[in-house]
Structures are given as C-alpha cells and as structure tokens.
C-alpha cells in the first residue's frame, strides 16, 4: 500500500471509512490471498469445537475412541494455530509488501510477546491476591466478594493500560524495521498520549464488529442453544430428540460462520491499521514542528 494512503491524519470515523473502502475495493485480492488457510483453519476449529461440545454423541465418540479423540483434538488445535498464522501473514504481506516468512515470524513473536506480558501481569495479580488472603485470613471468593469494587477498578485500569498495545502491535506487524521490545517505552508512551483516539476507535469498532458478529453467528448460536438444552434434558433423564446428523450440521454451520467471520476480522484489523497510520502521521508532524521551532530559535540567537 502506498505510504500516502496509510500515513494520513484521520479521525475515528475516517479510519473506519478508509478500512471499509479498502476492504470492498480489494475484496478479491484479500479473498485470493487468504481463502485457503482460512478454510483450513475454519475446518480445524469447527472439528475442535464439535469434539469438545457437551453433547451425548460427542461424549460417546470420545469415550469409545479416547486415543483417536485426543489425537484429532491435538491435530485440530495445532492445525488451527498454524493456519491462523499463515492467513494472518498473507494478509499483512498484502499490506506491507514484505516477505511472507518475515511476516509469519512477526505474527508468532507478537503472540508470544503479548502472552508473556499478560502472563506476567496475571501472575503479579495472583501474587497480590495470595498476599492479601494470607494477610486477611480469608478465601479467594471472600476476598473478591468483599473487595469487588477494587477488583472492578483494577480490571478497568488494566483494560485501559492495554489499549496502547493496539498501536504497538500494528506498528510491529506492518512497520519496515519495527521491533517489539526495542523502544517499547517510547512507543507505549506514544500510545498513552493517543489514549483517547485509540479508545474511541476501539470502542466504536467493537460495537460495529459486535453487531455484525451477532447477526452472522445467529444460526450457530441457535444450534448451540439447542444442543445445550438437549444435553440438559438428557442429563435429567429425557430423550435427546436431536437427529443423528446434528453434529455434522453444527460442524458445517461453524465452518461457514468462522470462514465469513475472518473477513469481518480483516475489517477490524484494517481499522486499527489506519489508526496506526494516523498516529504515525501525527508523530511526524509533531517532530517536524519541533524541528522548525528549534531552527527558528537558532536563527534568532545566531549573531
């Protein structure tokens, strides 16, 4: 993509409009680049979810073929992860024009780095809770119930402090010479200064994606509720009433839903992509203004 199109000062609504226009105008290219890994990842995820449903048929399959069940579940999980990286790298290659191998490595490293950060924060949170339990001589549930306002406040603060990683992640994925840890305090500080813009963009985009996802996932949701009620009935002694092909129907529905949802995720990614470009443009304008002021001052004080 041309730098002039990406690095442009935009508002939240402009980022959403630019993402929509780019997706619609290049839908054929996005589809050709990603349809095969997306199809495979959808198949793997559908199989994984169907096998792990609380369903009498799935339970019977797992009980009678435990080794095969475990192998298929493991292969499906690994296949889903590999194909997700494959599809994501193909998408990013279309956007930054760099080698597929480099983008695939970046996707994996980004996931590992974010997992490390959140695991560290989660571990420190558990350590603080453990110290509080020992100091107050109470259980975890009692601690949470008596201090729910503090827990809620920490969850809100943690969510807000996580927002700059939207900018950092996109910058790492699509930048020419981006590094995750190198210069992280600087890039995180940039994200904090643009917190309002990032929050508004993420909030509106999440609302749009939520509404679209609810509509697209409605058939799958109906089938999942039907499966849940049927399973509860079987547990209480009632007959199942589900046809023998129900798991196949549910699996096919999941496959189609996950495949379509990928392109919804592309739209969300493109919104944050243009958000990143807008922040980078603002940083450039800020540096240019600062240099201009310095040069003006030097001219003033030069005899």
C-alpha positions in Angstrom: 0.0 0.0 0.0 1.2 3.5 -0.8 2.5 5.4 2.2 0.4 8.4 1.2 -2.7 6.4 1.7 -1.7 4.9 5.1 0.1 7.8 6.7 -2.6 10.4 6.8 -4.1 12.3 9.7 -7.6 10.8 10.2 -10.4 10.8 12.7 -12.0 7.7 14.1 -14.8 7.8 11.5 -12.3 8.4 8.7 -10.3 5.3 9.8 -13.5 3.2 9.7 -14.4 4.6 6.3 -10.9 4.0 4.9 -10.9 0.4 6.2 -14.3 -0.2 4.6 -13.3 1.3 1.2 -10.0 -0.7 1.2 -11.8 -4.0 2.1 -14.5 -3.5 -0.6 -12.2 -2.3 -3.3 -9.7 -5.2 -2.7 -12.1 -7.9 -1.6 -11.0 -10.2 -4.5 -7.3 -9.8 -3.6 -7.9 -10.4 0.1 -10.0 -13.5 -0.7 -7.5 -15.0 -3.2 -4.6 -14.4 -0.7 -6.3 -15.9 2.4 -9.1 -18.2 1.4 -7.2 -21.5 1.6 -5.5 -21.1 5.0 -8.8 -19.5 6.3 -10.8 -22.5 5.0 -8.3 -24.9 6.7 -8.3 -23.0 10.0 -12.1 -22.9 9.9 -12.3 -26.7 9.4 -9.8 -27.3 12.3 -11.6 -25.0 14.6 -15.0 -26.5 13.8 -13.8 -30.0 14.4 -12.1 -29.0 17.7 -15.3 -27.3 19.0 -17.6 -30.1 17.9 -15.5 -32.8 19.6 -15.4 -30.8 22.8 -19.1 -29.9 23.0 -21.1 -31.1 26.0 -23.1 -33.4 23.7 -24.0 -37.1 24.3 -22.9 -38.0 20.8 -19.6 -36.3 21.1 -19.1 -37.8 24.6 -19.9 -41.3 23.2 -17.3 -40.8 20.5 -14.7 -39.6 23.0 -15.4 -42.5 25.4 -15.2 -45.3 22.8 -12.1 -43.9 20.9 -10.2 -41.9 23.5 -6.8 -42.1 21.8 -8.2 -41.2 18.4 -10.2 -38.4 20.1 -7.1 -37.0 21.7 -5.1 -37.1 18.5 -7.7 -35.5 16.4 -8.2 -32.7 19.0 -4.4 -32.1 19.2 -4.0 -32.1 15.4 -7.0 -29.7 15.1 -5.6 -27.3 17.7 -2.1 -27.2 16.1 -3.6 -27.0 12.6 -5.8 -24.1 13.6 -2.9 -22.2 15.1 -0.6 -22.8 12.1 -3.3 -21.9 9.5 -4.2 -18.8 11.5 -0.6 -17.6 11.4 -0.5 -18.5 7.7 -3.6 -16.5 6.9 -2.5 -13.5 9.1 0.9 -13.4 7.4 -0.7 -13.4 4.0 -2.9 -10.5 4.9 0.0 -8.5 6.3 2.1 -9.3 3.3 -0.6 -7.6 1.1 -0.4 -4.5 3.3 3.4 -4.0 3.8 4.8 -5.8 0.7 7.4 -7.6 2.8 8.3 -11.3 2.6 5.8 -13.8 3.8 8.3 -15.6 6.0 9.2 -12.4 7.9 5.6 -11.5 8.5 4.8 -15.1 9.7 7.7 -14.8 12.2 6.4 -11.4 13.3 2.9 -12.8 13.9 4.2 -15.7 16.1 6.6 -13.4 18.0 3.9 -10.8 18.6 1.6 -13.5 20.0 4.4 -14.8 22.3 5.4 -11.4 23.5 1.8 -10.3 24.3 1.2 -13.7 26.0 4.4 -13.1 28.1 3.3 -9.6 29.1 -0.2 -10.7 30.1 1.0 -13.8 31.9 3.4 -11.6 33.9 0.6 -9.2 34.8 -1.7 -12.1 35.7 1.0 -13.7 37.8 1.6 -10.5 39.7 -2.2 -10.1 40.2 -2.4 -13.6 41.7 0.6 -12.9 43.9 -1.1 -9.8 45.2 -4.3 -11.8 45.8 -2.4 -14.5 47.6 -0.7 -12.0 49.9 -4.0 -10.3 50.7 -5.6 -13.7 51.5 -2.7 -14.6 53.9 -2.9 -11.1 55.5 -6.7 -11.1 55.9 -7.0 -14.8 56.6 -9.8 -15.3 54.1 -10.6 -17.4 50.9 -10.3 -16.1 47.4 -14.1 -15.9 47.0 -14.4 -13.9 50.2 -11.6 -11.6 49.1 -13.3 -11.0 45.7 -16.8 -10.5 47.3 -15.6 -8.1 49.9 -13.4 -6.1 47.6 -15.4 -6.2 44.3 -15.0 -2.5 43.7 -11.2 -2.7 43.9 -11.3 -5.8 41.5 -13.6 -3.9 39.1 -11.3 -0.8 39.2 -8.2 -2.9 38.5 -10.0 -4.6 35.6 -10.9 -1.2 34.1 -7.4 0.2 34.7 -5.8 -2.9 33.2 -8.1 -2.7 30.1 -7.2 1.0 29.6 -3.5 0.4 30.0 -3.7 -2.4 27.4 -5.1 -0.1 24.7 -1.6 1.2 23.6 -0.7 -2.3 22.6 -3.2 -2.0 19.7 -1.0 0.7 18.2 2.3 -1.2 19.2 1.1 -4.4 17.7 0.1 -3.0 14.3 3.3 -1.0 14.2 5.3 -4.1 14.8 3.4 -6.1 12.2 3.4 -3.7 9.3 6.4 -1.4 10.0 9.5 -1.6 7.8 12.1 -2.1 10.7 9.8 -2.4 13.7 10.9 -4.1 16.9 8.7 -5.0 19.8 10.9 -4.6 22.8 13.4 -2.1 21.4 11.9 1.3 22.1 8.9 -0.2 23.8 8.8 2.6 26.5 8.7 5.2 23.7 6.0 3.5 21.6 4.0 2.8 24.7 4.3 6.4 25.7 3.0 7.4 22.2 0.1 5.1 22.7 -0.7 6.6 26.1 -0.7 10.1 24.6 -3.1 9.0 22.0 -5.2 7.0 24.5 -8.4 9.0 23.7 -8.1 8.4 20.0 -7.3 4.7 20.5 -10.1 4.2 23.0 -12.7 5.9 20.8 -11.6 3.9 17.7 -11.6 0.6 19.6 -14.9 1.3 21.3 -16.8 2.2 18.1 -15.1 -0.6 16.1 -16.0 -3.1 18.8 -19.6 -2.0 18.7 -19.8 -2.5 14.9 -18.0 -5.8 15.0 -20.3 -6.9 17.8 -23.4 -6.2 15.9 -22.2 -7.8 12.7 -20.9 -10.8 14.6 -24.2 -11.3 16.4 -26.1 -11.4 13.0 -23.6 -13.7 11.3 -23.3 -16.0 14.3 -27.1 -16.3 14.9 -27.6 -19.7 13.2 -24.6 -21.2 15.0 -25.8 -19.7 18.3 -29.3 -21.2 17.8 -27.8 -24.6 17.2 -25.5 -24.3 20.3 -28.5 -23.3 22.5 -30.5 -26.3 21.1 -27.5 -28.6 21.9 -27.3 -27.1 25.4 -31.0 -27.6 26.2 -30.9 -31.1 24.7 -27.9 -32.1 26.8 -29.5 -30.8 30.0 -32.6 -32.8 29.1 -30.6 -36.0 28.6 -28.9 -35.4 32.0 -32.3 -35.2 33.7 -33.5 -38.4 32.0 -35.4 -37.1 29.0 -34.7 -38.4 25.5 -32.4 -36.4 23.3 -34.7 -35.6 20.4 -31.8 -34.5 18.3 -31.3 -36.0 14.8 -28.3 -38.2 14.2 -26.8 -35.7 11.8 -26.9 -32.8 14.3 -23.2 -32.8 14.9 -22.5 -32.7 11.2 -25.0 -29.9 10.8 -23.4 -27.9 13.6 -19.9 -28.5 12.3 -20.8 -27.3 8.8 -22.5 -24.2 10.3 -19.5 -23.5 12.4 -17.2 -23.9 9.4 -19.2 -21.4 7.3 -19.5 -19.0 10.2 -15.8 -19.0 11.0 -14.9 -18.5 7.3 -17.2 -15.5 7.0 -16.1 -14.0 10.3 -12.5 -14.0 9.0 -13.4 -11.1 6.6 -15.1 -9.3 9.5 -11.8 -9.6 11.4 -10.0 -8.2 8.3 -12.2 -5.1 8.5 -11.4 -4.7 12.2 -7.7 -5.1 11.5 -7.8 -2.5 8.7 -9.4 0.0 11.1 -6.5 -0.3 13.5 -4.2 -0.3 10.6 -5.4 3.1 9.5 -5.4 4.2 13.2 -1.7 3.3 13.3 -1.1 5.3 10.2 -2.8 8.3 11.6 -0.8 8.2 14.9 2.4 7.9 12.9 1.4 10.9 10.8 0.7 12.9 14.0 4.2 11.9 15.4 5.8 13.0 12.2 4.0 16.4 12.2 5.0 16.8 15.9 8.7 16.1 15.1 8.5 18.5 12.1 7.0 21.2 14.2 9.6 20.8 17.0 12.5 20.9 14.5 11.0 24.0 12.9 10.8 25.7 16.3 14.4 24.7 17.1 15.6 26.1 13.8 13.7 29.4 14.3 15.3 29.8 17.8 18.7 29.1 16.4 18.2 31.8 13.7 17.1 34.3 16.4 20.0 33.7 18.7 22.6 33.5 15.9 24.6 36.8 15.8 
